């Protein structure tokens, strides 16, 4: 839940020009890396893994969107 909130917050900040694109890219990159590591953890229960995978997809979409801005 918090990861998705973070991604949405960065998306809104980009839309309202209250964050530099470079800063947004760095934050989203960190979120994607963290979520990717969590999804790859074999000890993570499946119900958590599926939630993190959804968050990872949203974060990756925002990362692609940010890449198009520069």
C-alpha positions as CSV (number, residue, x, y, z in Angstrom):
1,X,0.0,0.0,0.0
2,X,2.8,2.4,0.9
3,X,4.7,1.7,-2.3
4,X,1.7,2.4,-4.4
5,X,1.1,5.6,-2.5
6,X,4.7,6.7,-3.1
7,X,4.4,6.0,-6.8
8,X,1.1,7.9,-7.0
9,X,2.6,10.8,-5.0
10,X,5.5,11.1,-7.4
11,X,3.2,10.9,-10.4
12,X,1.1,13.8,-9.0
13,X,4.2,15.8,-8.2
14,X,5.4,15.4,-11.8
15,X,2.0,16.5,-13.2
16,X,2.0,19.6,-11.0
17,X,5.7,20.4,-11.6
18,X,6.5,20.4,-7.9
19,X,9.4,17.9,-8.3
20,X,12.3,17.9,-10.7
21,X,12.2,15.2,-13.3
22,X,15.6,14.0,-12.4
23,X,14.6,13.6,-8.7
24,X,11.4,11.8,-9.7
25,X,13.4,9.4,-11.9
26,X,15.8,8.7,-9.0
27,X,13.0,8.0,-6.6
28,X,11.0,5.8,-9.0
29,X,14.2,3.9,-9.9
30,X,14.8,3.2,-6.3
31,X,11.2,2.0,-5.8
32,X,11.4,-0.3,-8.9
33,X,14.7,-1.8,-7.6
34,X,13.3,-2.3,-4.1
35,X,10.0,-3.9,-5.4
36,X,12.0,-6.0,-7.8
37,X,14.1,-7.4,-5.0
38,X,11.1,-8.1,-2.9
39,X,9.2,-9.8,-5.7
40,X,12.3,-12.0,-6.3
41,X,12.5,-13.1,-2.6
42,X,11.6,-16.8,-2.5
43,X,10.5,-16.5,1.1
44,X,7.9,-13.9,0.4
45,X,4.4,-15.3,0.8
46,X,2.5,-15.4,-2.5
47,X,-0.3,-13.0,-1.4
48,X,2.3,-10.3,-0.7
49,X,4.3,-11.1,-3.8
50,X,1.2,-10.5,-6.0
51,X,0.5,-7.2,-4.4
52,X,4.1,-6.1,-4.8
53,X,4.1,-7.2,-8.5
54,X,1.1,-4.9,-9.1
55,X,2.9,-2.0,-7.4
56,X,6.0,-2.9,-9.5
57,X,4.0,-2.7,-12.7
58,X,2.6,0.7,-11.8
59,X,6.1,2.0,-10.8
60,X,7.6,0.6,-14.1
61,X,4.9,2.4,-16.1
62,X,5.7,5.7,-14.3
63,X,9.4,5.1,-14.9
64,X,8.7,4.7,-18.7
65,X,6.6,7.8,-18.7
66,X,9.4,9.8,-17.0
67,X,11.9,8.5,-19.5
68,X,9.8,10.0,-22.3
69,X,9.9,13.4,-20.6
70,X,13.7,13.8,-21.1
